[in-house]
Amino acid sequence: MNRNAFCAVLLHLAAIVSLSQTAWAAGDYKLELAVSDGTHQQAIAGPTTAPATQPILPQRPSVSFSLDSKLTAKWKVTYTAKAATKDALVHFYVVRTERPNQAPPALAPAAVLLETAQTLDFESNGTTSAELGFRPLEPGVYLVRLEAHGESDESFVEMDLIVK
């Protein structure tokens, strides 16, 4: 292959990668997540659709509550793509971590405070939501994360819960 043909192939591959990352970053889901004790609330909407290999994670929002707080997590997922999708996984969990902004750990049963998952078929603008009450068992840092996994998209929103 001559040099011009090789350069043309490289440019074509770069264009394909760029387009696929742009499409992936656009996201098929709108995610909303809030944690509240009835007085104070931290909310986040997204999604974040960064590749799992992203080297630097952005700083997550965080919220602090006392150990005796009765907390409520509210979340909502809206499917925003035009074509319907089947077997989308919506996964929500609260898991103990060692420090704020830590990458999501393995979901070992001893570390998971709360977890829900459902597999759904979505039409365009279809939604699902939940409101869950919980209490932290001990002081520390907890990752609160909502994920939506579809045929061609994985989106998430997350925050750190600091319990004192």
N, C-alpha and C positions, 0 to 999 in steps of 0.2 A: 504494500500500500504506500502510495507516495505521501509526502508531507502534507499537501493541501487536502487530500482525502481524509487523512488522519485528523487534521484540525477540524474539518467539517463534521466528522463523527463526534469528536469531543464536544463541539459547540452544540450539536443536536442533543447529546446526552445531558449536557448542562441545562439546556432548555427544558427537557423533560423533568429533570429533578426539581428545577425551580417551579415549574407549573404544579407538580404533584405536591410540593411543600406548601405552596400558596393555597391550593385546594384543601389540603389537610388542615391548614391553620384557620381556614374559614369556619370550619366546624359545622356539624349537623345538629348540635344541641345547644340550647340556652339553659344554663344551670344557675340556680339561686339557692343560697345556703345562709341560714342565720342561726345563731345560738344566743339565748337570752335567759336571764334569771327573773324576768318580769320587770326589772328596773333598768338594767343595762343590756345592750344588745350589740353584737358584732355581726355584720352581714357582708356577704360577698356575692357577686354575680360574675359570670364568665361566659365562656369557658377559657381555661388555659389549654391550649392544644399543642404543647411543645413536644418534640420527639423525646422519647425516654433517654436518648443518648445526649441530651442537652447538658453541657459540662457545668454550667453555673445556674443554679435555681434562683429565681427571684425571691426576695424576702416576702414571707407569708404575713398576712395580717394576724394579729393575736388579740386575745381578750383574756382578762384575769377575773377570776371569781374565787370566793372563799369556799373552803371544803364543805361547809354545811349548805351550800346553795342547791336549790332545786332548779335544774336546768331544763330548757326545752330547745330541741333542735328542730328547725323547720326547713324543709327542702322542696324544691320544685324543679322538674326537668321538662323542657318543652322541645319537641323535635321540630326543627326548623327547615329541613330539606323538603323539596317538593315531592319527591317520590316516596312512597311508603317503604317502611323497613320492617323486617321480621327478626325476632329473637334478639332484640337489643337488651343488653344487661345494664340495669341501674343498680349501683352498689354504693351504699353509705356505711361509713364506720367511724368509730371513735376508738383510737388505739393509743396506748401509753408509749411515749418516746423518751429518749434520754435528754433531749435539748430542743429548744425552738428551731424551726426551719430544717429539721432533720429530714432526710429522704424517707418516704414511707417504709416502715419496717415490715418484715414478714408478719403475717397476721396470726401469731401464735395465740392459742386460746387464753393463756394466762395474761396476755397484754391487751386483749380486746375488751373494751368496756361495753360497747354496743355495736351491733352490725345487722344490716338488713340487705337483702338482694332480691331482685325480681327480674324476670325475663319477660319482655313485652313486645308486642307488635305495635308500631306507631304509624298513624296517618300523618300527613303534613299538619303541623300545629297541634298535634296531640300532646297531652300533658299527663304527668303523674306527679303526685306530691305526698308528703307525709309530715306528721308532727309527732315527735317522740320525746317523752320525758325521761330524764335520767339524773343520777347523782354520781359524782366522782367518788371513788372508794378511798383514795388517798391523795395527798398533795403531789404535785408533779406537773409534767407537761404532757398534753394529749394532742394528737393530730386528729382533727375533724375533717373528713374528706368525703366528697360526693363525686362519683364517677359515672359516666355513661359510655358504654362500649357498643358500637354498632358495626355494620358490615365494613365501613371504610373510615370510621372516625372513632377516636378515643378522646373524650374531653373530661376535664375535672375542675373542681374548685376545692380549696382547702384553707384551713386556718389552724392556728395553734391555740389551744385552750390551756391557760396556765392557772393551776389550782393551788391556792395558798392556805 
